[in-house]
Amino acid sequence: MLPDKMILNELIKRWGLDASNGGELIIGGCNSLDLGNIYGTPLHIVNEERLRATAESFLKTIKLKYPGAVSVHYAFKCNPVPGIIKIIKEQGLKAEVMSEYELMLALKLGYRGNDIIVNGPFKTDRLITACLENNIRFINVDSLFELEKIDCICNNLTRNAEVLLRINPDFVPSGMNKGSAAGSRSGSPFGLDLIGGEVMAALEKIKGMKRIRFRGFHFHIGSGIQNPDDYRKALSGLKKILNDAGNAGFKVDVLDIGGGLGVPNSREMTTLELLLYQAFDFLNSGGRTNRKIFFSHFADSVTKGILSLFGNQKIPELILEPGRCITGPNQMLLLKIHQVKDRKGLKKWLVADAGIGTLTMPTYYEHHEVILCNDIRRKAAEKVTITGPGCFSADVVYRNKVMPNIAAGEMIAILDSGAYFTSWESSFGFPRPAIVSVVDGRHNLLRERESFDHMISLDTF
């Protein structure tokens, strides 16, 4: 184990956290235990200063590195909390949405139609209609079926649509869990099949569509990417389709490379790790995180990839859709240990007030650091299984996680919980937690703890 001072230095350096003289975890100048007592647990805590700095840094870095026009759109699906999106919007990021709800939320938060891009494989007629009525900048077309549907609605409404064609590039980033490889031809349904000829088939269809305006291509290769150079490699596979599109008379004005960049201190399990964990309870320590994931490396990789494709030609506008790398490292989930169950010679369980059934779905397939909030100096001493409050055996936070000796009533924090924790949460017999932001010792309520009355407000009986 690291000496106390080294533990504190790591918390400060890697997550911007601190500790009181007694070792209690501090975030944004606020004592995490005090926050848990004020708002109740579970509790989402957003580090507002770091969130603002992260969003600003991403935007500034890519604009500095890329020699052409740049547009950065935050992926709502990653963390759709209005108060968090508002902070990100104030730093200059635009919106990327994938559903009617997310589009409505973007408009309510003050995004103009030209600031919004719409993605996803399930665009209803109502969503497409809303896109056209609100002059959404681009609809990223996911299939030939969807292209024809958009064309039909455009004709019925006598409105035009500007589209990007989403390509499935058949590219899997290094070390990625196959379930997260959104650019895999065999493993993902997303996008037009590049190898099977669907992209050129879509372009041929567009030639006969009077209200569809082709502007360029889009792809998204996965989530939690640890090696930024994978973006350059994926881009290299587009050379032929760009040439074919040009020969067919189409100009590529825009290239949207999606999102998916990982964060330095947590990562998804590899396919092998996930199999070993779920089948045999073998939990890797979470090593091999890439603490050298820098926005500058990502921007360099993307820029080199695009410049190699276009050579002396005019380079397209670059669109990016970051989510995880913006919110992921700037939020933590506070849990309280309800009781400790120790079966001598067998296993120790820590029963917490949240688990996979309610809040911690990403811990099923991701490595996250878990910190004892009461005293960061307490040494890791044993393997424990942290379970949730649900009355089923699979309601687990982590199995065989190395932790300090923890007593009932103490609090733990799951770090890097800003990506997909709130997206996945559900009311499995328990109310959804409050969300607070912290900055300079102040705390601000972004979402109230759900009430029991709210939980049944849509029911009739």
N, C-alpha and C positions, 0 to 999 in steps of 0.2 A: 504493500500500500504506500501511497505517497504521503510524505509528512504533511501536517496540517496546513502550513503555509503554501505548499505546492498545490494542495487541493483547492485552496481559495484562489490561487493564481490561475488555475485552470478554469474555474468557474467564471472568473472575471474575463479571461481572455477568450474563451470559447462561446460563452453565452451572455456576457455582460451582467452576470449576477454578482451578488456580494453576500457577506455574512455579518451578523452582529458579533459583538465580543463573545457572546455565549454560543456562537456557532449556528444561530438561526438564519435560515435562507432569506435573503433580501432580493427583491426584484423591483427595479424602477424606484428605488429609495423607500419601498414599502416592505414591511415585515410580512412574509408569506403566511405565517401563523395568524397574524392579526386579520389579514384579508379573509382567511378561511373562517375565522370566528365571526366576522362581520357579515359576510355574504353567504356563509354556509358552504359545505362541500358536497359533491364535487364542485370545482370552480375553475373556469378558464381565465387565465391571466395573460393579458397582452402587454408586451413591453413597447409602449407607443413610440418612444424616442428611437429605439432601434428599428422598429418597423418603418418609420418615416425615412431613416437614414438608408435602410436597405433598398426601398423603392427608389429613392433619389439616386443612389449609387448605380443601380442597374440602368436606369434611363440615361444618366450622364455618361456612363462607360460605353454603352453601345453607340450613342451618338458621337462620341469622341473617336471611336475606332472605325465605324463604318462610313465610307466616303459618300454615300448616297442618302436619300431620304429614309427616315426611320419612324415607325409607329409602334409603340409598346402598349399592349392590351392585357390587363390583368384578367386571369382566368377565374371567373366567379365561382366555378364548381369547387375550387380548392378550399375556399373558406368564404361562404356566402353571407357572413354577418354584416348587416348594413353599416354599423359603426366602424368596422374594420375597413370595408371598401371605401368609406368616406375618407378615411385617413390616407389610403393609397391614392385615391382620386386627387386629393389635395397636393400630392407630389408629382402630378402630371401624367399618371398612367390612365389609359383609356380602358374600354370594357370588351371582354370576350365572354359571350353567354351561350348556353346550349339548351335553354328551355323557355317556355312562355313565362314562367315565374321569374327567371333570371333577367329576361328582357324587361318585364314590368319593373323589376327592382332597379335595373340600370336607369330606366327612364325616370323613376321616382327620385333617384339620387342625383338627377340633373344632367346625366349624359345626353348629349345630342345624338340623333340618329347616325350622323357621320362619324361619331366616336365609337361606334359599336360594330363588332363582328359577331356573326352567328355561326356556331358549329354544331356538331352532333349528328348521330345516325337516326334520330327520331324527331324529325321536324314535322309537326302536325300542320294541317291546312291552316289552322288558326295562327300558329307561329309564323308561317310563311306570309300570311296575310298581314299580320302585325308588322313584320319586317318591311313589307312594301309600303304600308300606310305610314310608317314612321321614318321612311327613307334611310333604313339601315345601310351602312356603307357597303359591306360585303356579306353575302351568304356563301359559306364554304360548302360546296356541293359534295355529298358523300357517296352518291351512287347514280347510275343511269336512271333508275326509277325516280329518284328524287329530282333529278334534272327535268324530267318530263312533267313532274307534278308542279314544280316551280313555274315552268313555261306555261302550263295550263292556267294557273292562278294569275300569272301576269296578264295573260290574254283576257281573262274574265274581268280583271280590274282595270284593264288598259293602262298598266304601269310597267316600267322597265325594271330589271334587276341586274345589278352588277355582281358577278360571281367569281370565286376562285374555285378551281377543281382540286378536291382533296385527293392526293395520291397515296396509295399504299406502296411504299418503296421496297418492301421485302428486306428490311434492315433491322437487325436486333442489336442494340447497344451492348457493349462488353459487360459481362457479369450480371446481366439483368434477369430477373425472374420472368419466365415466359408469360406469365399472366399479366405482366405490366408492359409487354412489348407491343405498343399500339401500331408499330409499323411492320409487324410480322405478317407475311402473306398467309401462312398456314394457321397462325394463332390468333389473328385479329380480323374482325369483319369490317373494320373501318376503311373508308376510302375506296377509290377506283383502282382496280387491279392493274398495276403498271405492266407487269410481265404478260398478263393475259390480254392486253390490248384495249382495256376499257377506257383508258385515258384518251386515246386517239378516237375511239368510238364516240366519246362524249363531245370531243371537238367537232367531229363530223355532224353530230346532231345539232350543235350550236349554230352551225352554218345555216341551218334552216329555221332557226328560231329568231324571229324579228325583235323580241323584247328582252332577250338574254344578252348581256354584255360580258364577254370573257375578259378578265383582267390579269389572270395569272394562276399560280399553283400554290397549294398548301400541303404540308405534311406534318405529322406529329409522331415521333418515333418511340415515345415512352415516357415514363415518370420516374423520377429519382435517378437520373443519369449521373454517374460518377466521373466519367471521363469526357470532358468538353470536346475532345477531338472527334468524338463520335458524330457530332453534327457535321463536321467537314467531310467525314467519310460518307455519311448519308447523302449529302449534297452532291458528291461526286457521281452518284448513281443516277442523277437527273440529266446528264449530258445528252443522252440520246433523245429523250422526250422533248427537251428544249429545241434540239435541232429539228425533230419531226414537226413540232408545233410551228416553228418558223417556216419550214418548207410548205406547211399547209396554209400559210398566210396569217398566222396568229402572232401577235406581239405580246410578250410577257412583261407587263409593267410592274407587277407585284410578285414577291415571293414571300410567303408566310411559312416560317419554319416551326410554328407551334411553340410549345414550352417543354417542361419536363426536366430542366436542370435540377440536379440534386442539391443537398445542403451538406456542409462540411462534417457535422457531428452526429448524423443519423443516416441510416440507409435501409433500403429494402433487402430482405434476405434473398440470396441466390436460390435458384431452383433446388439445388442439393441441400442447402441449409434448411429450406422450408420443409422438404421431405423428411429430413432427419429430426427436425423439431416436432412436426405434427405426428410422425409415426413413432418416434422413440424418446420424445421429451428432451432431446439434446439441443440445448440453446447455446449457440455460439456467443462468445463474449461481446460481439458487436464490433470487433476490430475490423480493420481494412476500410474504415471510413476514410474518405479523401478530404483531408483538411486543407488541401491545396486547390479546392474548387473556388476559383476566383472569377469574378465577372469579367475581368480583363482577359483571362484565358479563353473563356467562352466566346467573348466578342471577337478575339483574334481568330479562333477556329471558324466561326461563322463567316467572317469577312474573307478569310483565305479561301473558303469553300466557294463562295459566290464569285469572287474575282476570278477564280480558276475556271468557272463555268462560262463567264461572259467575256473574258479577255478584253479586247479593245472596244467591245460594244458598250453601249450605255447600260449601266447596272440598274436593276429594278429597285423599287422601294422595298425595304426590308420590314416585315411585320413579325413581331414576336409576341408570344402569349404566355408569359411566365406566371406561375402560381406558387408552387412549393418553395422555390428559392426566395420568394418575397416574404411570405407569411410563416413558413415552416419554422425557422429558427427563432422567431420572435414571439412565441407564445408557449405557455406551459399549462399542464393540467394538474390541479391540486386535488389529491384524494386523502381521505382519512381512513386509517385502519380501525375497523369496528371491533374485531377480535382476532386473537391468535390461537390457532389450533395446532398442537404439537403431538404427533403420534410417534413416540420414542422409537428410534431405529427405523423409522419409515419416512416421514415427510412432515414439514411444517408449512401450514397454510396461513397466509395473512388475508383476512377477509376485509376487502375495501368497499367503499360505497360507490364504485363504478367498475365495470368490466366490459367485455366485448358486447354483451347484450344491450348495453346502454351507450357507452362513450368511447371505448378504446379499441374499436375494430382495427385500426392500423397496427396495433401491437401484435396482431395475428401474423403479419407478414413483414414487419419492419423492426429493426433494432433501434431502441431509444434508451438513453440514459435515464435511470430512475434515482432520484436524490432524496435522502431523508431531510425533511425541512427543519426538524427540531434541532439537529446538530450535525452539520456537515463533517465534523471532525470524527464522528464515531466510525470505527473501522468496519469494513466489510468482513463479515465473519461466517456466513453460512448461505447455503442455497435454500431459497424459499419459493413457494408458489403463491403468487398474488392473485386472488380471485375476486370476482365482483359480487354484487348483492343478489343476482338472479338465482332462482331456484332450479339451476341446471348445471351439470358438471363442466360444461364447456365455457361457462362465463368466467374466462380467465384473462388477466392482464398479461402475466408472464409465468411460465413454468420454469423451475430451476434457475431463478435469477439470483445472482450473488448480491446479498444485501447486508447491511449492519443488523445487529439485534434490535428489533423494533417491538414496541409495546402497543397495546390497544390504546386508542386515543391520539396516537401520533400521526403526523401527516407526511405524505410523500408527494413528490412532484415528478411527473413524466415530462421530460424536456423535449423541445422541438415538436410540439404538438399543434403547430399552427396550420398544418396541411392535412385536410380530410378528416380530422377528428370531429369538428362540428358538422361537417357534411354527412358523416356516417351516423351521427348520434340518433338515438331513438328513445321513446318512452316505453320501456319494458317494465311497466309497473311502477316506475319512478319518474319524478319530474325532471325535465331537462334543466341543467344548471345555469346559474348566472354567468355572465361574461363581463369582466372589468378590464379597463386599461389603466396602466400605471405610468406615471412620469413625474420625476422630481419630487417624490414623496407623496404625490396626490393620487387618488384613485377615482375613476369615473365609470359609472355603471353603463355598459353598452347594451346589456340585455338582462331583464329581471329573471330571477328563478321562476320557472313555470309553476303555476298553482294547480291544485287538484281540480278546481272549477274549470280552468282552461283546458285541462286534459279531457274533460267530458263535454266541453262546450258545443261540439258538433254532433253529439249523440242525441237521439230522442228516445225517451222511455217513460 
